Amino acid sequence: MPSAWLRTTGRRGFLKRAAGWVMLGAAPKERTNSARPNVLFIMTDQQTASAMSVAGNEYLHTPNLDSLAARGILFRQSYCTAPVCSPSRSSLVTSRMPHETGVPHNEHQQFDTGLPSMGSLFRHAGYETAWTGKWHLPTSYPKESAIPGFDYLQPSTRPERDFSGTIVDAYVADSAIEFLTSAHATPFLLGVSFHNPHDICGLPSEGYPEPDDGKPLPPLPPNFAVDPGEPEFISRQRKREQYGPENTRTVGWSDDQWRYYLHRYYRFVEAVDVHIGRVLDALRQAHIEENTLVIFTSDHGEGVAAHQWVVKLMLYDEPTRVPLIVSWPGVIPHRVEKRHLASGLDIVPTMCDYADIPIPSSLRGKSLRKSIESPHSEGRPFVVTELHITPEEEGRMIRTALYTYVVFSTGASPEMLFDRIADPGEMNNLAQDPARRGVLEWHRRTLEEWMATTGDGFQAECLGSAAG
C-alpha cells in the first residue's frame, strides 16, 4: 500500500501483522476442458461473517456451509457495500456502489436497470440465467416472470402470499432444486436468494419467551459494552423510530434478553443452512458439481449485540462483514483466506473471470481470482461501505489491511479509527490519538479519492472536497 505509515511499519512488519491465510489442502488442478462452468450464486439475508461453525462459532452448527467451505476458499475479510438489504443487493448484481445504482436506501430507490449486471452479462455471453427467492429491487418477491437479466422462477407450490423466511425459504429451495435437476442446453447462472436469518428483525418487538430447544444461551460478545464517547451520530441512531427502529426496542434489556436474541439469531442461521444443503445436494445429484462454480455470501451482516447493536444500518464490523465462500471442485483451492480483503463489488467480476466473460471496465469491483490462486499476492488495498439513513444522515467506512476508518456526516466526534489487529472488537477509538494522526489522514485522503472516482457526494466537515 503506497502510504508513509505503512512504509514506516516495514514490509516484514506488515506481513507479520496482516498475514494469516492458512493452507488447508492441495493446489488446484488445471482445468481439463474448455467448457465454461455453470454458476450457482447463493445468498442469505443478514448473516454476519461469524455466524457459521466453520468460522469458529461454537454456538451454532452449519454443516452445509462448513462442507461448502471445505471444498473451496473461505474469505474471512469480506465486506458488503452497505449494511442494509436493497443497496447492498444492487451492488452485488452490478458491481457498482449504491450511490451509483440509484439504490442508496431500501425505501427510496430507482434501480438503474441499464447498468451492466450479473444477469445481463451472462445472458449476453450465452448463459441461461435464472433467479429464485428474494430480489428486493424494489420488490422482495416479484410476481412478474422476469427481473432484469434473469428469468424469475416461481416455485410450483408456494404460499398465496409471502411470509417469513421460516416459511418461504423452503419454497425458494424447492424452486432451485427443480431448476438444477432439469436439463439445460447451455451453461447456466442461477441465483438463489434466501430470506433468513432476516427473521431476527421481528424479535425485538416480540418480548422474551423462554428457549424451548434445550440449547444454552450463548454468552454476550466481548465487545458488548457501549463506548461512552461514541460518535453522537450513533447515539442518535439508537433512538431512531423510522427506517430500522429495532434498537429502540432493546432499551432496558437484561443480559439474558440480549443472550436470547443471539440464541434466536443462530437458530435462524441454522434453519437456512438446511435449505442451502438441499440445494447443494441437488447439484450433486444432478452430477454437475464438478463443472459448477458456487459462490455463497450474504447481502449484509447483523449487529449480534456487539456495542449493544442489533440488526443492521451501522458501520461497525458485525453489520458490514459477511461470509464469502468460493468453490469449484478441482479448480478452486481449499483454504481459509484471512488476509485478503473482498467486497460485494467483486462478485460479478469474479464470476465473469472464471466463466471467461470479458469484465467491463465500468465495474468497480475486481476479480478475486488472483487472490484465490496466489495467496501471497497483494490483493485489494481497501474496501468501502456506505450508510444512508436520510440525505442529511450518512456515513462512510474504509477498511484497509490494518485499520478501519469511519466518518459520519453530522454530530460531535464524527470519526472512528480502529486498529483491526490489536483491537478486532473495535473498542478503542484512535481518531483523536496524536500518534495515529498520519494513519487518520491517509485514510481520509484514500476515501476522498474513492469518492471522487465514483462520484460520491458524501460530505463531512473533516473531509476535503475531493468528491467535487
Legacy VTK file of the C-alpha trace (Angstrom):
# vtk DataFile Version 3.0
C-alpha trace
ASCII
DATASET POLYDATA
POINTS 468 float
0.000 0.000 0.000
1.548 3.319 -1.028
1.491 5.135 2.281
4.062 6.620 4.606
2.647 4.942 7.692
2.861 1.515 6.032
6.406 2.130 4.793
7.485 3.076 8.310
5.948 -0.128 9.645
8.115 -2.056 7.232
7.220 -4.746 4.752
8.050 -7.611 7.097
6.156 -5.986 9.933
3.130 -5.515 7.736
3.129 -9.155 6.652
3.654 -10.350 10.196
0.617 -8.415 11.440
-1.702 -8.692 8.483
-0.976 -12.143 7.067
-2.978 -15.092 8.219
-4.020 -17.231 5.259
-3.921 -20.914 6.112
-3.308 -23.608 3.523
-5.717 -26.474 4.131
-5.275 -28.629 1.028
-3.516 -29.297 -2.215
-3.001 -26.830 -5.025
-5.840 -26.547 -7.546
-5.837 -28.806 -10.560
-5.527 -27.486 -14.079
-8.822 -27.351 -15.937
-9.017 -30.336 -18.253
-11.585 -28.935 -20.695
-12.620 -25.638 -22.164
-16.285 -25.896 -21.153
-17.498 -22.845 -19.316
-18.753 -23.601 -15.817
-22.269 -23.304 -14.546
-22.508 -20.659 -11.829
-24.596 -21.082 -8.681
-24.874 -17.902 -6.604
-26.367 -18.477 -3.142
-27.183 -15.581 -0.853
-28.682 -15.259 2.605
-30.066 -12.101 4.179
-28.434 -10.535 7.240
-25.777 -13.142 8.029
-22.723 -11.781 9.777
-19.335 -13.317 8.959
-19.011 -15.082 12.313
-22.390 -16.841 12.042
-21.029 -20.157 10.760
-19.490 -23.004 12.698
-16.663 -23.113 10.144
-15.821 -19.567 11.303
-15.167 -20.930 14.794
-18.569 -20.141 16.293
-19.425 -22.940 18.734
-22.947 -21.665 19.449
-24.447 -22.754 16.144
-23.996 -25.589 13.672
-23.939 -25.019 9.908
-22.823 -28.344 8.415
-23.763 -27.454 4.851
-21.890 -24.157 4.743
-18.998 -25.869 6.522
-18.973 -28.551 3.839
-19.017 -25.962 1.054
-16.085 -24.136 2.668
-14.216 -27.443 2.906
-14.452 -27.688 -0.892
-13.288 -24.154 -1.622
-11.950 -20.924 -0.200
-13.470 -19.055 2.738
-12.748 -15.317 2.797
-12.753 -14.015 6.365
-12.380 -10.339 5.429
-15.317 -9.823 3.064
-17.469 -6.685 3.336
-20.803 -5.509 1.973
-21.120 -2.154 0.200
-23.982 -1.113 2.500
-25.275 -2.618 5.767
-28.880 -2.876 4.547
-30.699 -5.066 2.018
-31.514 -3.243 -1.235
-28.409 -1.026 -1.543
-26.097 -3.979 -0.986
-28.066 -6.191 -3.376
-27.841 -3.550 -6.078
-24.047 -3.663 -5.736
-23.896 -7.450 -5.735
-25.592 -7.645 -9.135
-23.963 -4.593 -10.793
-20.514 -4.194 -9.175
-21.281 -0.517 -8.593
-21.690 1.407 -5.327
-25.212 2.107 -4.035
-24.951 5.827 -4.783
-24.297 4.826 -8.426
-27.048 2.226 -8.806
-29.909 4.506 -7.747
-30.448 2.403 -4.608
-28.902 4.172 -1.614
-31.933 3.321 0.558
-34.363 0.424 0.979
-37.438 2.584 0.640
-36.324 5.282 -1.814
-34.775 3.632 -4.837
-34.681 3.926 -8.590
-32.596 0.956 -9.623
-30.689 1.706 -12.820
-31.530 -1.367 -14.895
-29.362 -0.026 -17.727
-26.134 -0.809 -15.862
-24.234 -3.935 -16.923
-25.298 -6.559 -14.410
-24.763 -10.144 -13.377
-27.743 -11.362 -15.365
-27.257 -9.249 -18.478
-23.540 -10.039 -18.787
-24.074 -13.787 -18.537
-27.155 -13.790 -20.734
-25.265 -11.857 -23.430
-22.498 -14.477 -23.179
-24.967 -17.258 -23.967
-25.775 -18.428 -20.467
-29.243 -19.407 -19.297
-29.882 -17.024 -16.402
-32.449 -17.547 -13.655
-33.156 -16.217 -10.182
-35.290 -17.532 -7.354
-36.090 -16.024 -3.967
-35.664 -12.546 -2.608
-34.814 -9.786 -5.096
-35.748 -6.537 -3.283
-35.002 -4.118 -6.140
-37.528 -2.861 -5.243
-39.973 -5.773 -4.830
-38.854 -8.523 -2.480
-40.594 -11.352 -4.338
-41.632 -10.237 -7.824
-44.803 -11.678 -9.282
-43.804 -10.992 -12.866
-41.991 -13.633 -14.863
-38.658 -11.828 -15.156
-36.301 -9.377 -13.452
-33.502 -7.510 -15.251
-31.212 -10.071 -16.857
-32.894 -13.111 -15.298
-35.907 -15.354 -15.643
-37.603 -15.180 -12.252
-38.527 -18.679 -11.097
-41.788 -19.163 -9.301
-41.907 -22.448 -7.346
-44.575 -24.893 -8.466
-46.110 -24.676 -4.989
-45.864 -21.670 -2.696
-47.981 -19.704 -0.203
-50.654 -17.375 -1.513
-48.591 -14.525 -0.128
-45.023 -14.213 1.107
-44.365 -14.973 4.716
-41.271 -15.088 6.897
-38.085 -16.768 5.840
-39.003 -19.675 8.083
-41.791 -20.423 5.599
-40.707 -19.014 2.240
-37.129 -20.359 2.227
-38.413 -23.902 1.751
-40.187 -22.824 -1.438
-37.099 -20.983 -2.664
-35.054 -24.153 -2.233
-37.764 -26.197 -3.996
-37.610 -23.859 -6.986
-33.805 -24.024 -7.137
-33.854 -27.822 -6.920
-36.385 -28.042 -9.739
-34.115 -25.890 -11.911
-30.899 -27.760 -11.067
-32.391 -31.181 -11.754
-33.790 -30.132 -15.153
-31.927 -30.446 -18.457
-30.020 -27.390 -19.717
-28.809 -26.888 -23.274
-26.280 -24.215 -22.251
-24.293 -23.344 -19.118
-26.459 -21.601 -16.547
-26.238 -18.896 -13.920
-28.700 -19.491 -11.093
-29.186 -17.005 -8.251
-30.743 -18.488 -5.100
-31.612 -15.776 -2.586
-32.848 -16.927 0.821
-34.684 -14.770 3.348
-33.230 -15.947 6.645
-31.671 -15.159 9.081
-33.535 -11.870 8.421
-36.468 -13.104 10.564
-34.476 -11.940 13.601
-35.669 -8.407 12.816
-39.033 -9.239 14.371
-37.681 -10.390 17.718
-37.133 -7.002 19.430
-40.905 -6.451 19.272
-41.862 -9.976 20.379
-40.889 -9.930 24.044
-38.840 -12.617 25.749
-40.158 -16.175 25.532
-38.026 -18.860 27.136
-35.980 -21.045 24.763
-37.654 -24.397 24.246
-35.000 -26.249 22.260
-32.790 -27.239 25.171
-29.810 -25.299 23.892
-27.952 -22.997 26.304
-27.970 -19.271 25.729
-24.712 -18.038 24.161
-22.625 -15.553 26.139
-22.571 -11.841 25.462
-19.848 -10.830 22.989
-16.560 -9.462 24.374
-17.355 -6.074 22.761
-20.851 -5.836 24.231
-20.169 -2.542 26.074
-21.153 0.808 24.557
-18.338 3.346 24.213
-19.380 6.325 26.381
-17.581 8.565 23.888
-19.149 7.081 20.769
-19.979 9.482 17.925
-23.136 11.482 18.509
-24.419 10.122 15.188
-24.522 6.581 16.610
-26.174 7.698 19.839
-28.933 9.344 17.799
-29.432 6.252 15.645
-30.006 4.162 18.775
-33.220 6.195 19.233
-34.355 6.062 15.613
-38.079 5.280 15.242
-38.120 5.131 11.448
-36.212 3.015 8.922
-34.934 0.309 11.219
-36.188 1.146 14.720
-35.205 -2.190 16.268
-32.522 -0.720 18.518
-35.077 1.445 20.294
-36.797 -1.786 21.421
-33.679 -3.004 23.215
-33.622 -0.205 25.815
-33.728 -1.803 29.254
-32.984 -5.317 28.054
-31.388 -7.603 30.628
-28.268 -9.576 29.804
-30.432 -12.668 29.320
-32.629 -10.848 26.798
-29.548 -9.946 24.791
-28.351 -13.540 25.021
-31.756 -14.814 23.929
-31.564 -12.521 20.902
-28.297 -14.209 19.910
-29.804 -17.631 20.570
-32.717 -16.967 18.227
-30.474 -15.440 15.572
-28.310 -18.541 15.485
-31.400 -20.742 15.117
-32.473 -18.746 12.042
-28.981 -19.235 10.582
-29.214 -22.971 11.207
-32.628 -23.076 9.540
-31.391 -21.508 6.309
-28.316 -23.745 6.339
-30.670 -26.729 5.999
-32.148 -25.311 2.789
-28.711 -24.437 1.437
-27.825 -28.076 1.982
-30.861 -29.191 -0.006
-29.746 -27.049 -2.956
-26.160 -28.316 -2.798
-27.427 -31.909 -2.600
-29.442 -31.312 -5.785
-26.300 -30.039 -7.509
-24.520 -33.273 -6.629
-27.466 -35.478 -7.558
-27.597 -33.802 -10.973
-23.914 -34.774 -11.445
-22.892 -31.228 -12.336
-20.981 -30.252 -9.182
-17.611 -30.764 -10.881
-18.398 -28.125 -13.508
-20.183 -25.589 -11.310
-18.691 -22.522 -9.674
-20.533 -21.918 -6.392
-20.357 -18.548 -4.659
-22.026 -18.027 -1.289
-22.372 -14.718 0.552
-24.892 -12.525 2.358
-26.206 -9.084 1.499
-25.065 -7.625 4.837
-24.276 -8.630 8.388
-26.000 -8.325 11.756
-25.192 -6.398 14.937
-25.246 -9.557 17.135
-25.206 -7.431 20.333
-21.728 -6.005 19.686
-21.728 -2.449 21.100
-25.325 -3.313 22.119
-26.429 -3.054 18.500
-28.994 -5.246 16.784
-29.776 -5.843 13.113
-28.080 -3.542 10.585
-27.699 0.099 9.437
-24.413 0.782 11.196
-20.746 0.751 10.176
-19.316 -1.463 12.875
-17.652 -4.674 11.730
-20.514 -7.031 12.594
-23.170 -5.421 10.324
-20.683 -4.898 7.472
-18.560 -8.065 7.361
-20.180 -11.012 5.621
-19.335 -14.629 4.822
-17.892 -15.365 1.403
-17.184 -18.865 0.080
-15.998 -19.599 -3.467
-15.984 -23.254 -4.520
-15.286 -25.195 -7.703
-14.001 -28.726 -7.067
-10.626 -29.323 -8.675
-10.197 -25.676 -9.678
-10.557 -23.519 -6.550
-8.009 -24.341 -3.810
-9.105 -25.324 -0.316
-8.059 -22.547 2.046
-9.205 -20.139 4.726
-8.148 -16.697 3.477
-7.680 -14.395 6.462
-5.602 -11.644 4.868
-7.099 -10.597 1.537
-9.956 -8.124 1.577
-13.053 -8.725 -0.538
-16.076 -6.583 -1.386
-19.574 -7.284 -2.636
-18.377 -5.383 -5.699
-16.080 -8.296 -6.518
-18.762 -10.963 -7.004
-19.654 -10.193 -10.638
-16.031 -9.723 -11.834
-15.030 -13.000 -10.166
-17.888 -14.860 -11.839
-17.001 -13.358 -15.211
-13.321 -14.218 -14.829
-13.950 -17.905 -14.180
-16.584 -18.050 -16.944
-14.233 -16.422 -19.496
-16.591 -13.469 -19.922
-14.917 -10.068 -20.564
-15.122 -7.873 -17.482
-16.467 -4.404 -18.362
-14.175 -1.567 -17.336
-17.177 0.211 -15.801
-17.369 -2.302 -12.951
-15.961 -1.056 -9.644
-15.029 -4.477 -8.318
-12.037 -6.659 -9.083
-11.916 -10.378 -9.740
-10.806 -12.347 -6.702
-9.207 -14.997 -8.888
-5.678 -13.746 -8.282
-6.255 -13.673 -4.521
-7.699 -17.175 -4.723
-4.898 -18.675 -6.794
-1.971 -16.599 -5.459
-2.313 -16.170 -1.698
0.924 -14.171 -1.477
-0.305 -11.542 -3.947
-1.137 -8.040 -2.741
-4.893 -8.191 -3.192
-7.231 -5.282 -2.531
-5.743 -2.284 -0.658
-9.145 -1.328 0.796
-12.919 -1.752 0.682
-15.572 0.947 1.157
-19.031 0.689 2.717
-21.791 3.319 2.559
-24.521 4.146 5.079
-27.555 6.194 4.015
-30.223 6.924 6.649
-31.541 10.233 5.273
-29.968 12.650 2.764
-28.526 14.511 5.743
-27.557 11.475 7.835
-24.928 9.338 6.164
-21.660 7.600 6.895
-18.723 6.014 5.094
-16.320 3.283 6.137
-12.994 2.375 4.592
-11.336 -0.852 5.697
-7.663 -1.415 4.961
-5.330 -4.233 5.935
-4.636 -2.849 9.381
-7.318 -0.268 10.142
-10.980 0.625 9.883
-11.863 4.300 9.421
-15.451 5.524 9.787
-16.790 9.047 9.301
-20.328 10.387 9.724
-21.917 13.430 8.122
-23.272 15.018 11.305
-22.836 15.157 15.057
-19.981 15.617 17.503
-16.911 13.353 17.287
-17.875 12.059 13.828
-14.792 9.907 13.204
-13.716 6.473 14.380
-10.376 4.762 13.741
-9.703 1.210 14.893
-6.553 -0.888 14.821
-8.014 -4.098 13.403
-5.097 -6.247 14.555
-4.787 -5.048 18.149
-8.484 -4.253 18.570
-10.658 -6.557 16.398
-13.711 -5.768 18.557
-13.432 -2.043 17.711
-13.471 -0.925 21.335
-10.696 1.694 21.305
-11.366 4.649 19.001
-7.997 6.105 17.938
-9.335 9.024 15.906
-8.081 11.536 18.483
-4.753 9.778 19.155
-1.912 12.139 18.086
0.301 9.134 17.380
-2.159 7.941 14.704
-2.614 11.313 13.021
-0.783 10.180 9.889
-2.864 6.998 9.704
-6.067 9.010 10.078
-5.128 11.478 7.357
-4.075 8.705 4.961
-7.480 7.036 5.345
-9.258 10.354 4.866
-7.370 11.008 1.636
-7.921 7.485 0.315
-11.650 7.725 0.997
-11.798 11.129 -0.693
-10.039 9.748 -3.763
-12.533 6.880 -3.937
-15.405 9.338 -3.599
-14.020 11.434 -6.438
-13.584 8.370 -8.642
-17.125 7.109 -8.059
-18.887 10.494 -7.968
-19.903 10.125 -4.343
-21.263 13.417 -2.990
-20.962 12.461 0.682
-19.991 15.444 2.825
-18.407 15.663 6.261
-16.605 18.604 7.849
-13.408 16.612 8.427
-13.131 15.686 4.744
-11.993 17.940 1.938
-13.675 18.470 -1.399
-12.186 15.576 -3.382
-15.655 14.363 -4.415
-16.366 17.651 -6.143
LINES 1 469
468 0 1 2 3 4 5 6 7 8 9 10 11 12 13 14 15 16 17 18 19 20 21 22 23 24 25 26 27 28 29 30 31 32 33 34 35 36 37 38 39 40 41 42 43 44 45 46 47 48 49 50 51 52 53 54 55 56 57 58 59 60 61 62 63 64 65 66 67 68 69 70 71 72 73 74 75 76 77 78 79 80 81 82 83 84 85 86 87 88 89 90 91 92 93 94 95 96 97 98 99 100 101 102 103 104 105 106 107 108 109 110 111 112 113 114 115 116 117 118 119 120 121 122 123 124 125 126 127 128 129 130 131 132 133 134 135 136 137 138 139 140 141 142 143 144 145 146 147 148 149 150 151 152 153 154 155 156 157 158 159 160 161 162 163 164 165 166 167 168 169 170 171 172 173 174 175 176 177 178 179 180 181 182 183 184 185 186 187 188 189 190 191 192 193 194 195 196 197 198 199 200 201 202 203 204 205 206 207 208 209 210 211 212 213 214 215 216 217 218 219 220 221 222 223 224 225 226 227 228 229 230 231 232 233 234 235 236 237 238 239 240 241 242 243 244 245 246 247 248 249 250 251 252 253 254 255 256 257 258 259 260 261 262 263 264 265 266 267 268 269 270 271 272 273 274 275 276 277 278 279 280 281 282 283 284 285 286 287 288 289 290 291 292 293 294 295 296 297 298 299 300 301 302 303 304 305 306 307 308 309 310 311 312 313 314 315 316 317 318 319 320 321 322 323 324 325 326 327 328 329 330 331 332 333 334 335 336 337 338 339 340 341 342 343 344 345 346 347 348 349 350 351 352 353 354 355 356 357 358 359 360 361 362 363 364 365 366 367 368 369 370 371 372 373 374 375 376 377 378 379 380 381 382 383 384 385 386 387 388 389 390 391 392 393 394 395 396 397 398 399 400 401 402 403 404 405 406 407 408 409 410 411 412 413 414 415 416 417 418 419 420 421 422 423 424 425 426 427 428 429 430 431 432 433 434 435 436 437 438 439 440 441 442 443 444 445 446 447 448 449 450 451 452 453 454 455 456 457 458 459 460 461 462 463 464 465 466 467
